[in-house]
Structures are given as C-alpha cells and as structure tokens.
Amino acid sequence: MTDHSIAFELLQRLRNRGAQLWEEQGKLNYRAPQGVISADDLHTLRAHKANVLAILAGEQQQTTLIADETARFAPFPLSQVQAAYLVGRNDAFGYGGVACHVYLEVNYPLLQHARVSAIWNELVARHDMLRTVFDRSGSQRVLPDVPELIIDCASSGAEQGEALLDSVKQQMGHRLYQPEQWPLFSLSLSQLPARSVLHLSMDFLIADWASIWLLLGEFEARYQHPDQPLPPLKIQFRDYLLAERGMDESPAAQRDRAWWQQRIPQLPASPQLPLLDTQERQPARFTRRFLQLPEERWAALKQQAAQCGITPTAAVLTAYASVLQRWSASEHFCLNLTVLNRQPLHEQVDRLVGDFTSVSLLEVDQRRPMSWAERASAISQQLYDDLDHRLCSGVEVIRELARAKGRDYALMPYVFTSAIGLVPADAENALQGKLDGRGITQTPQVFIDCQAMDSAAGLQVNWDVRDGVFPSGMIDDLFASFESLLNAMAQEDAIWQQTAQVALPEWQREQRLQVNDTHAPLPEGGLHQPFFAQAHLTRMRWR
C-alpha cells in the first residue's frame, strides 16, 4: 500500500469514529471524543503528516453548508443511493420487490421499558430523518410533529425466551415500510430473566450503518447518564445533502467522473456463480450466516495484515473475493462495495442521522497466479484508487455501465460492507449492547451481502443471502471455505507467501477422488477379441 493510501484509510477510519481533522495554515488539527484516536493512530498521523495534509487540502471545496431553519420542513431531493433503494422496491425489476432494511437484536442488562420509550422519543425529536417520509414525486420531507413512538414490550421465562425472540424476529425481520408513511422504523423490547433484548427494525432510506451505531450510542448515553443532555444539533441531514449536491459540478467531481468514464469500457461483470434457473415470483427472503473470530485471533489477523502492508478490511475483502472466484466461472469481475461517505462539510456531520451511503465498484483480477500477500495488496491498491475518485457515485457508474453494456451486465449482486474500525473497541467508548448475529439485512438486487465489523469481542462477519437464488448447499460450502480461510490467514504465517488458492470443501475433494479413481485390472487378450466373441454368441442361423 502506498503512503497516500495509508493516509487516506486512516482519515476514513478516524472520521467514521467521529473524529474531525482539518488543515489550517499548513498545520494538522484534529478534534475527537476521548479514546477515539489511539497512540498508534497518532504515530501514523505524524509519520504520514504530509500525505494527510495533501488529502485535506484537496478536499477543501467552494461548498458551504448552511443551516436553513426556515426551509427545514420543505421537500428536498433524494441522494442517488436513496433513489436506487426506492427503485429497487419495484418488482418490475429483476430481483427487486424488496426494501433495503436492517433488523438488529441488541442485548443489555435489564432495561426499564418506560425509560427506553422516553429516550427513543427524545431521539425522534432530535434527528429529523427519524421523522422523514418520501413522496411519490421523488422527494423527501421532514414532518414537524409526529405521534408518540410506541415500543412494544413482552416478557418471558427462561424456557420460552428463545421462542419469544424468534416470534419478534419473524414479525420484524423482513418488514416492508411504506415510504410515504411514518415511521420507517420500529422498536420492541423483550424482557428475559437475566437480560433485555432491544429489537430494532429500520429502513436504510433514513439511516446508514454509522447512523444506527450513533443512535445506539446516544440511547446508551442518555440511559446511563440521564442528567447529561446531548449537545444540540446546529444542522440536519437536509442541510448536508443540499450542500453535498453543490459539489457535483466541482472540478474534483468532474475529474472523478472522467476517471470512471475511461474505465467503464474495461470493467468486467459480477462473479458468475451457479444460479437456480427459476422465474417464480415469491416474496424475497434472506438468510444469515454468521461467524466470529475471537479477540486474540482477530488481533493475529490484523498483525498479519499489517506485516503485509494492508488494512484489516483489505484482508477480509480479499478472502471474500477469493472464495467467490473459486465458485465463479470468471476470474475477472466486479464487486459492489458499500462506502460510508460523510464529507467533512461541518463540524457536526458525524453527529447526524441519515443515509450517507455511497457505493463503489471494485475490479478484482485474479487471472494470474499471486501469493495471498500480493493478491491482498493488489485489491487494496485498487480499492484506494477507486475511493480517491469517490465524488463520482457508484450508482452513476452502474447506470453508465448499463447504458453501455446492458442492464444484466450491470447487475452487481455481490456486496461487501465494512464497518471495521467504525465502533471504538476500547472499554470506555465501546457500545454496551451486544450483538449476537441474530439480525438480518435485505437489499434489492443483492444475492450476497458480506458485512464485516469488529468490537472488543473480535471480528464479526455476516453473510445475508437471498433465498431461492443458489443451488441447495452451495452457500454453506462457500461460507465454510470463507471461515476456514480467515482462520488460516490469522494462524498460519506461511500462508501469506503461498500461491492464493481456495481449497475445495472436503466432500467435493473426496467425490473427485472417487470419480477419478479408475484403476482396475486390465483384461487379457486383444481389443478385437471381445467383439468376435459377442458376434459368435449372437450369430444368425440360416435354415
């Protein structure tokens, strides 16, 4: 990875945690909550100060973010990703007919229902996007007032606890909200003998992953410290989005658009995995596969990645891309990356709830043999080249790709989402609520969404897979190979210098050995003799 790439990745990671960095008279300045910037981060910032300052200087645009309180409740346009989410709800498009939605279960010590309800209603009043609806005209607007948010609460004994959780998940896990009706999210509380489970269902139209972690963090802060109010917000998502749209025709955006236009003719299609040939229309359902690398093993994987000069995200992404390639008919393809892309237009941008998501197409070329370290480095370098031109949205790139090569070619259903480093892992700043992998996400025109995040407990990875797309058992094989590869990357020093090759599942290796085991005794005599013997047995008799 180049020095520029290291500086860029560090900036993105610190901003996602809530840090603010800016250049002023040639000096690097930063502001961050306590514990967000570690000693290692400061060391890296000093070592790459020149590159960090160059990136910050290049980001300074003629864009001004203004809080427009008088137009706060006036309609405003959608982001490109929000518009794509709305189009994806239409089942007239292939693999559409589904909302972009997340369902989470967060485990806490016993919570008081009344306090939970009061705090979440406070958050609804604080964040405009929690009161936003979407009009058929293709705009969104904030409602000045909404009814009280009702949070259901149910209790259960130890024996019926899992049944209660399953019942709530069945009701909330694939919820389809009407965009023009408030609310576009819901919560429920399950009271078990030794813990409380907060169920959260949310349409990604109004909040991205970083916003969800922000909401959970603010909920916990208000619950644990009821006498400490949250600092008032000076801006809202509407202000940010309108300012960001002003960057579309900036010189930097035009440069990025030209860079992607030059690449479109050479961009490959998505991985060509075996798919079921079915035209049946049925409600879209997704199923989750979940793995966790414990803290010690995750630390080992991060250390191995650092020794190879790549980030932890690049290591996990390399494993995902390589497993897909093992089952794909092509070794040269594009993946669809979800990017948490908050432009530093105001000191409070990191405190806003909204959909700041962008997407980026990542070209993966595995046609020539490379070691795992070389492959990860190549993927990492391509990733940061792409993100360095992120002012041209991936939605726009996919649209141009569809225009040039057709809609089927431009379908990019294999997604990678990294929240690694997004949630502080230190005990003081980490979220107190615990996730256990029981959640689910769903996205239109997506077959597999690989989501990676880390915490004090280690690395957690979800694969949310659309049902009815792949042959039976195939995803289990892919996911087992993915988990095995991550563990090998963490525990085996030598693997990084070995030729990158994903091992087949054991049952497939055994089956191939059996099919190719053709050893048998050779018959005696010439090849012609059995023919004449058969002719003799069936000879015609003339009368």
ZAMARGU-4260 file (C-alpha; in steps of 0.2 Angstrom, whole numbers, plus 5000, padded with zeros to 4 digits):
<rodrens>
0) 5000/5000/5000 | 5006/5017/4996 | 5009/5031/5009 | 4994/5040/5001 | 4983/5025/5003
5) 4988/5023/5021 | 4984/5041/5025 | 4968/5040/5016 | 4962/5024/5025 | 4967/5032/5042
10) 4957/5048/5038 | 4942/5037/5033 | 4943/5026/5049 | 4945/5041/5061 | 4931/5051/5053
15) 4919/5036/5054 | 4923/5035/5073 | 4918/5053/5075 | 4935/5062/5074 | 4937/5078/5064
20) 4953/5083/5055 | 4957/5098/5046 | 4971/5108/5038 | 4974/5126/5044 | 4990/5137/5039
25) 4999/5121/5035 | 4996/5113/5051 | 4986/5097/5055 | 4972/5099/5068 | 4960/5087/5075
30) 4946/5086/5087 | 4939/5069/5093 | 4929/5061/5108 | 4941/5054/5121 | 4949/5037/5116
35) 4944/5038/5098 | 4962/5042/5092 | 4974/5030/5100 | 4993/5032/5102 | 4996/5021/5087
40) 4984/5032/5077 | 4994/5047/5082 | 5010/5039/5077 | 5003/5035/5060 | 4997/5053/5058
45) 5014/5060/5062 | 5023/5048/5050 | 5011/5052/5036 | 5008/5070/5040 | 5012/5077/5023
50) 5000/5065/5014 | 4986/5068/5026 | 4988/5087/5024 | 4988/5085/5005 | 4972/5075/5006
55) 4964/5088/5017 | 4969/5102/5006 | 4962/5093/4991 | 4945/5091/4999 | 4943/5109/5003
60) 4929/5114/4990 | 4919/5130/4987 | 4905/5121/4996 | 4896/5130/5010 | 4885/5120/5022
65) 4871/5132/5029 | 4858/5128/5042 | 4842/5133/5034 | 4829/5133/5048 | 4816/5142/5038
70) 4815/5128/5025 | 4818/5113/5037 | 4801/5105/5033 | 4801/5109/5014 | 4803/5094/5002
75) 4821/5091/4997 | 4829/5079/4984 | 4835/5061/4986 | 4853/5055/4986 | 4857/5044/4972
80) 4858/5029/4984 | 4841/5033/4991 | 4833/5034/4974 | 4841/5017/4970 | 4833/5010/4985
85) 4816/5016/4980 | 4818/5009/4963 | 4823/4993/4970 | 4806/4991/4979 | 4798/4989/4962
90) 4796/4970/4957 | 4796/4975/4939 | 4815/4975/4940 | 4824/4958/4942 | 4827/4953/4960
95) 4818/4969/4966 | 4802/4970/4976 | 4811/4972/4992 | 4816/4986/5004 | 4833/4990/5009
100) 4831/4985/5028 | 4840/4980/5043 | 4835/4971/5059 | 4845/4970/5074 | 4844/4962/5091
105) 4855/4971/5105 | 4857/4963/5122 | 4858/4973/5138 | 4856/4970/5156 | 4838/4973/5162
110) 4831/4989/5155 | 4816/4999/5161 | 4803/5000/5147 | 4797/5017/5152 | 4814/5024/5151
115) 4818/5016/5134 | 4802/5023/5127 | 4806/5041/5133 | 4824/5041/5127 | 4819/5035/5109
120) 4805/5048/5108 | 4818/5061/5113 | 4829/5054/5099 | 4815/5055/5086 | 4813/5074/5091
125) 4832/5076/5090 | 4835/5068/5072 | 4825/5075/5058 | 4827/5059/5047 | 4818/5049/5061
130) 4803/5059/5056 | 4805/5059/5037 | 4794/5052/5024 | 4796/5050/5005 | 4784/5057/4992
135) 4779/5049/4975 | 4786/5064/4967 | 4804/5058/4971 | 4807/5069/4986 | 4808/5068/5005
140) 4802/5079/5018 | 4803/5080/5037 | 4787/5080/5047 | 4787/5094/5060 | 4777/5084/5073
145) 4774/5065/5074 | 4763/5055/5087 | 4772/5046/5101 | 4783/5031/5096 | 4776/5016/5104
150) 4788/5002/5109 | 4780/4986/5112 | 4787/4976/5127 | 4785/4957/5131 | 4791/4946/5145
155) 4796/4928/5145 | 4803/4915/5157 | 4819/4906/5153 | 4811/4891/5144 | 4801/4902/5132
160) 4814/4915/5129 | 4821/4909/5113 | 4803/4906/5106 | 4799/4925/5111 | 4814/4931/5102
165) 4810/4920/5086 | 4792/4927/5086 | 4798/4945/5087 | 4811/4942/5073 | 4798/4934/5062
170) 4787/4949/5064 | 4801/4962/5062 | 4815/4954/5052 | 4808/4957/5034 | 4797/4972/5037
175) 4792/4982/5022 | 4788/5000/5027 | 4778/5012/5016 | 4790/5026/5011 | 4776/5039/5012
180) 4770/5034/5029 | 4779/5037/5046 | 4788/5029/5054 | 4800/5020/5043 | 4807/5011/5059
185) 4801/5002/5074 | 4807/4995/5091 | 4802/4982/5103 | 4808/4976/5120 | 4809/4958/5126
190) 4812/4956/5144 | 4820/4939/5149 | 4825/4933/5166 | 4843/4940/5165 | 4843/4952/5151
195) 4833/4963/5140 | 4834/4962/5121 | 4831/4978/5111 | 4824/4974/5093 | 4827/4987/5080
200) 4820/4987/5063 | 4825/5001/5051 | 4823/5006/5033 | 4840/5011/5026 | 4832/5025/5017
205) 4833/5036/5033 | 4849/5029/5041 | 4865/5020/5037 | 4876/5009/5047 | 4885/5023/5055
210) 4869/5032/5060 | 4862/5016/5068 | 4878/5015/5079 | 4876/5033/5083 | 4858/5031/5088
215) 4863/5016/5099 | 4877/5026/5107 | 4866/5041/5111 | 4852/5029/5118 | 4865/5022/5130
220) 4872/5039/5134 | 4855/5045/5139 | 4850/5029/5148 | 4866/5028/5158 | 4868/5047/5162
225) 4850/5054/5162 | 4856/5071/5169 | 4868/5074/5155 | 4858/5080/5139 | 4865/5078/5122
230) 4873/5093/5114 | 4861/5102/5102 | 4862/5100/5084 | 4866/5115/5073 | 4862/5106/5056
235) 4852/5092/5050 | 4853/5079/5036 | 4844/5091/5024 | 4857/5104/5026 | 4871/5092/5022
240) 4863/5084/5007 | 4859/5100/4998 | 4877/5106/5002 | 4884/5089/4995 | 4874/5091/4979
245) 4883/5108/4977 | 4899/5098/4975 | 4893/5088/4959 | 4900/5100/4947 | 4916/5105/4956
250) 4932/5102/4947 | 4936/5087/4959 | 4919/5079/4954 | 4922/5082/4936 | 4940/5074/4937
255) 4932/5059/4946 | 4918/5057/4933 | 4931/5057/4919 | 4942/5044/4928 | 4927/5032/4929
260) 4921/5036/4911 | 4938/5030/4905 | 4937/5014/4915 | 4919/5009/4910 | 4923/5000/4894
265) 4935/4989/4903 | 4925/4985/4918 | 4920/4966/4920 | 4903/4960/4925 | 4900/4952/4943
270) 4906/4935/4948 | 4897/4921/4938 | 4892/4909/4951 | 4880/4894/4948 | 4862/4901/4950
275) 4845/4892/4950 | 4835/4894/4934 | 4819/4900/4941 | 4806/4913/4936 | 4794/4911/4950
280) 4789/4927/4959 | 4789/4925/4978 | 4792/4936/4992 | 4810/4940/4994 | 4818/4932/5010
285) 4836/4932/5016 | 4845/4920/5027 | 4860/4925/5038 | 4877/4915/5040 | 4887/4922/5055
290) 4905/4919/5061 | 4915/4927/5074 | 4934/4927/5076 | 4938/4929/5095 | 4948/4944/5100
295) 4965/4935/5100 | 4963/4928/5083 | 4957/4944/5076 | 4972/4953/5083 | 4983/4940/5075
300) 4975/4943/5058 | 4977/4962/5060 | 4995/4959/5064 | 4997/4948/5049 | 4989/4961/5038
305) 5000/4975/5045 | 5016/4965/5041 | 5010/4964/5023 | 5006/4982/5022 | 4987/4981/5020
310) 4972/4985/5031 | 4961/4973/5041 | 4947/4977/5029 | 4958/4973/5014 | 4962/4956/5022
315) 4944/4951/5024 | 4939/4958/5007 | 4952/4948/4999 | 4946/4932/5007 | 4928/4936/5002
320) 4933/4940/4984 | 4944/4924/4983 | 4930/4912/4989 | 4918/4920/4976 | 4931/4917/4962
325) 4933/4899/4967 | 4915/4896/4963 | 4914/4908/4949 | 4916/4904/4930 | 4926/4920/4929
330) 4942/4926/4937 | 4940/4944/4932 | 4925/4953/4940 | 4917/4967/4950 | 4911/4968/4967
335) 4899/4981/4974 | 4906/4990/4989 | 4896/5000/5002 | 4905/5015/5007 | 4901/5026/5022
340) 4905/5043/5014 | 4902/5058/5026 | 4910/5073/5018 | 4918/5084/5031 | 4907/5099/5027
345) 4903/5104/5045 | 4910/5100/5062 | 4894/5091/5067 | 4892/5080/5051 | 4897/5065/5062
350) 4883/5068/5074 | 4869/5067/5060 | 4857/5053/5057 | 4854/5050/5038 | 4859/5039/5023
355) 4877/5045/5019 | 4880/5029/5010 | 4889/5028/4993 | 4893/5013/4983 | 4909/5009/4973
360) 4913/4996/4960 | 4929/4986/4964 | 4938/4977/4950 | 4945/4961/4955 | 4958/4952/4943
365) 4964/4935/4949 | 4969/4929/4932 | 4987/4927/4935 | 4995/4917/4950 | 4999/4928/4965
370) 5003/4925/4983 | 4990/4929/4996 | 5000/4944/5001 | 5002/4950/4983 | 4983/4947/4979
375) 4978/4957/4995 | 4990/4971/4991 | 4983/4972/4973 | 4965/4973/4979 | 4969/4986/4992
380) 4978/4997/4980 | 4963/4996/4968 | 4951/5000/4982 | 4960/5016/4987 | 4962/5021/4969
385) 4943/5020/4967 | 4940/5029/4984 | 4951/5043/4979 | 4939/5046/4965 | 4923/5044/4976
390) 4915/5060/4971 | 4908/5051/4956 | 4895/5039/4964 | 4895/5020/4960 | 4876/5022/4956
395) 4881/5034/4942 | 4895/5021/4936 | 4882/5007/4936 | 4870/5017/4927 | 4883/5021/4913
400) 4888/5003/4913 | 4870/4998/4910 | 4869/5010/4896 | 4885/5004/4888 | 4883/4985/4890
405) 4865/4981/4896 | 4856/4980/4912 | 4860/4962/4915 | 4879/4965/4913 | 4877/4980/4926
410) 4869/4969/4939 | 4881/4969/4954 | 4873/4957/4967 | 4889/4953/4977 | 4891/4966/4990
415) 4904/4970/5003 | 4901/4981/5018 | 4915/4985/5030 | 4912/4993/5047 | 4929/4988/5054
420) 4935/5002/5065 | 4919/5011/5065 | 4914/5006/5083 | 4928/5010/5096 | 4934/4994/5103
425) 4941/5001/5120 | 4930/4998/5135 | 4927/5016/5139 | 4919/5020/5122 | 4913/5004/5116
430) 4894/5001/5114 | 4887/4992/5130 | 4874/4982/5120 | 4880/4966/5112 | 4875/4959/5095
435) 4874/4940/5093 | 4872/4938/5075 | 4853/4936/5075 | 4850/4951/5064 | 4846/4951/5046
440) 4848/4964/5032 | 4840/4964/5015 | 4844/4974/4999 | 4836/4974/4982 | 4846/4966/4968
445) 4858/4958/4980 | 4862/4940/4981 | 4876/4940/4995 | 4879/4955/5007 | 4895/4951/5017
450) 4896/4963/5032 | 4912/4964/5042 | 4913/4974/5059 | 4924/4972/5074 | 4922/4976/5093
455) 4931/4972/5109 | 4924/4954/5106 | 4934/4952/5090 | 4928/4951/5072 | 4910/4948/5067
460) 4905/4944/5049 | 4888/4941/5042 | 4883/4934/5025 | 4865/4939/5021 | 4860/4928/5007
465) 4844/4929/4996 | 4834/4913/4997 | 4830/4904/4981 | 4845/4910/4971 | 4858/4897/4973
470) 4858/4878/4972 | 4855/4869/4989 | 4870/4868/5000 | 4881/4879/4989 | 4881/4894/5001
475) 4886/4883/5016 | 4901/4877/5006 | 4906/4895/5002 | 4904/4901/5019 | 4914/4886/5027
480) 4928/4890/5015 | 4927/4908/5019 | 4928/4905/5038 | 4942/4892/5035 | 4952/4905/5025
485) 4951/4919/5038 | 4957/4907/5052 | 4971/4901/5041 | 4976/4919/5037 | 4976/4923/5056
490) 4985/4907/5062 | 4997/4902/5048 | 5012/4914/5045 | 5017/4905/5029 | 5000/4906/5020
495) 5003/4924/5015 | 5018/4919/5004 | 5009/4904/4996 | 5000/4904/4980 | 4982/4911/4983
500) 4971/4896/4980 | 4955/4892/4990 | 4953/4874/4995 | 4938/4864/4989 | 4926/4858/5003
505) 4931/4841/5009 | 4916/4832/5002 | 4920/4839/4984 | 4938/4833/4986 | 4933/4815/4991
510) 4920/4815/4977 | 4933/4820/4964 | 4945/4807/4970 | 4932/4793/4969 | 4927/4799/4951
515) 4945/4799/4945 | 4949/4783/4954 | 4948/4772/4938 | 4962/4759/4942 | 4956/4741/4938
520) 4965/4725/4932 | 4967/4726/4913 | 4959/4712/4903 | 4969/4699/4894 | 4969/4697/4875
525) 4967/4709/4861 | 4954/4723/4859 | 4946/4714/4845 | 4943/4698/4854 | 4928/4703/4864
530) 4919/4709/4848 | 4921/4692/4839 | 4916/4683/4855 | 4900/4693/4856 | 4897/4691/4837
535) 4899/4672/4840 | 4885/4672/4853 | 4873/4682/4843 | 4877/4674/4826 | 4862/4672/4814
540) 4857/4654/4810 | 4852/4650/4792 | 4839/4637/4788
</rodrens>
